Amino acid sequence: MLELSILGFLAEEPLHGYELKERIKALTGHVRPVSDGALYPAISRLVAAGKLDQHTEPGASAAPRRTLSLTDEGRADLLERLRHPKQAEITDQVRFNTILAFLRHLPDSGEQAAVLRRRLDFLEMPASFFYRDGDPVRAEEAGDLFRQGMLRVARATGAAEREWLREAIAVLDPPQRD
């Protein structure tokens, strides 16, 4: 997800490493913080693979700054990652939010809708944080106040997300009328 975030933010505009780190932190927040030890090696890998270009420019206080920009190969990689997210990027909420943050870069609304359909299909499968005899436990069956709270919040959040996904899919890929 780190590389997707790097490619996605640089698809919008060239950035210095620090600015890029701050944008990624704002996107993933405290849930998945980004360290310099992860960010800069990822940038180096993308530069070495020809997906990012970097050039040095004078810094604000004296030290030169590296400005990063997306290459055509980097844009193609970004679009491929958005067209075909891994299953974990569909099922994990934080990872899916990263996909959503950059999905607008896919030029085809049908492809955008296909990604949203995958998320909707996942959310429509019965699931729970807790299971009893192989069956999902519902909030009303949780047995304690705290698990009940988790399940009620998850149910409400899931319902809101499913509603939005259906609306977005209808806008992106409306049914064809004969």
C-alpha positions in Angstrom: 0.0 0.0 0.0 2.9 2.3 0.6 4.0 2.1 -3.1 0.4 2.7 -4.2 0.2 5.8 -2.0 3.5 7.1 -3.4 2.4 6.6 -7.0 -1.1 8.0 -6.3 0.1 11.2 -4.7 2.8 11.8 -7.3 0.1 11.3 -10.0 -1.4 14.5 -8.7 1.8 16.6 -8.6 5.6 16.4 -8.0 6.4 16.4 -4.3 9.4 16.5 -2.0 10.0 13.4 0.1 8.8 15.2 3.3 5.6 16.5 1.7 4.9 13.0 0.3 5.4 11.5 3.8 3.0 14.0 5.3 0.3 13.2 2.8 0.7 9.5 3.3 0.5 10.1 7.1 -2.7 12.1 6.6 -4.2 9.3 4.5 -3.3 6.3 6.8 -3.0 8.2 10.0 -2.3 6.5 13.3 -3.6 3.2 11.9 -0.6 2.5 9.7 2.0 5.2 10.3 4.8 5.5 7.7 8.4 5.6 8.9 11.4 7.0 7.0 12.8 3.5 7.2 10.0 2.3 5.0 9.3 5.3 2.8 12.7 6.1 1.5 13.6 2.5 0.5 10.3 2.3 -1.3 11.0 5.5 -3.1 14.5 4.2 -4.1 12.9 1.0 -5.4 10.4 2.9 -7.5 13.2 5.2 -8.9 15.4 2.2 -9.7 12.4 0.6 -11.5 11.9 3.7 -13.6 8.6 4.5 -12.1 9.7 7.7 -10.4 12.0 10.5 -11.5 13.9 12.6 -9.0 15.8 15.8 -9.3 17.4 18.1 -6.8 16.4 21.7 -6.3 17.5 24.3 -3.9 16.0 23.9 -0.4 14.1 26.6 1.5 16.9 27.0 4.1 20.0 25.8 2.2 19.9 22.1 2.0 19.0 20.8 -1.5 15.7 18.9 -1.7 14.8 15.9 -3.9 11.6 16.5 -5.9 9.9 13.3 -7.0 7.6 13.0 -10.0 5.8 10.1 -11.7 7.1 8.7 -15.0 4.9 7.2 -17.7 5.9 3.8 -16.4 4.9 4.8 -12.9 1.5 6.0 -14.1 1.0 2.7 -16.0 1.9 0.8 -12.7 -0.5 3.0 -10.7 -3.4 2.3 -13.2 -2.7 -1.4 -13.1 -2.7 -1.5 -9.3 -6.0 0.3 -9.3 -7.6 -1.9 -12.0 -6.6 -5.1 -10.2 -6.3 -4.6 -6.5 -5.2 -7.6 -4.4 -7.9 -9.3 -2.4 -6.5 -7.9 0.8 -6.8 -4.4 -0.6 -10.5 -5.1 -1.1 -11.2 -6.7 2.3 -9.1 -4.5 4.6 -10.8 -1.2 5.3 -7.6 0.9 5.5 -6.2 -0.6 2.4 -9.5 -0.1 0.5 -9.5 3.5 1.6 -6.1 3.9 -0.1 -7.6 2.4 -3.3 -10.5 4.8 -3.0 -8.2 7.8 -2.5 -6.7 7.3 -6.0 -9.4 5.4 -7.9 -10.3 8.7 -9.7 -7.1 8.3 -11.7 -8.5 5.3 -13.6 -9.9 6.9 -16.7 -12.6 4.3 -17.3 -15.7 4.5 -15.1 -16.6 0.9 -15.9 -13.2 -0.2 -14.4 -13.8 2.0 -11.4 -17.3 0.4 -10.9 -15.7 -3.0 -11.2 -13.4 -2.3 -8.2 -16.4 -1.0 -6.2 -18.4 -4.1 -7.0 -15.6 -6.3 -5.6 -15.8 -4.4 -2.3 -19.6 -4.6 -2.3 -19.5 -8.3 -3.0 -17.1 -8.7 0.0 -19.3 -6.6 2.3 -22.5 -8.6 1.4 -21.0 -11.9 2.6 -22.1 -12.7 6.2 -19.3 -12.0 8.6 -18.6 -11.1 12.2 -15.6 -10.5 14.5 -16.9 -13.5 16.5 -18.2 -16.9 15.6 -20.1 -19.6 17.5 -20.2 -23.1 16.0 -19.0 -21.7 12.7 -21.8 -19.1 12.4 -21.3 -15.4 12.7 -22.4 -13.9 16.0 -24.8 -11.0 15.7 -24.8 -8.0 18.1 -27.9 -9.2 19.9 -26.2 -12.5 20.6 -22.8 -11.1 21.7 -23.2 -11.7 25.4 -21.4 -8.6 26.6 -21.7 -4.9 26.2 -18.4 -4.3 24.5 -18.6 -7.0 21.9 -22.2 -5.9 21.3 -20.9 -2.3 20.7 -18.3 -3.5 18.3 -20.8 -5.5 16.3 -23.4 -2.7 16.3 -20.9 -0.1 15.0 -19.6 -2.5 12.4 -23.2 -3.3 11.2 -24.0 0.4 10.9 -20.8 1.3 9.2 -21.1 -1.7 6.8 -24.7 -0.6 5.9 -23.6 2.9 5.2 -20.7 1.7 3.0 -22.9 -0.7 1.1 -25.4 2.1 0.4 -22.7 4.4 -0.9 -21.1 1.7 -3.0 -24.5 1.0 -4.7 -25.0 4.7 -5.4 -21.5 5.1 -6.8 -21.8 2.1 -9.0 -25.1 3.3 -10.4 -23.4 6.6 -11.2 -20.3 5.1 -12.7 -21.9 2.2 -14.6 -25.7 2.8 -15.0 -27.8 -0.1 -16.2 -28.4 -0.1 -19.9 -31.9 0.5 -21.1 -33.2 -1.4 -24.1 
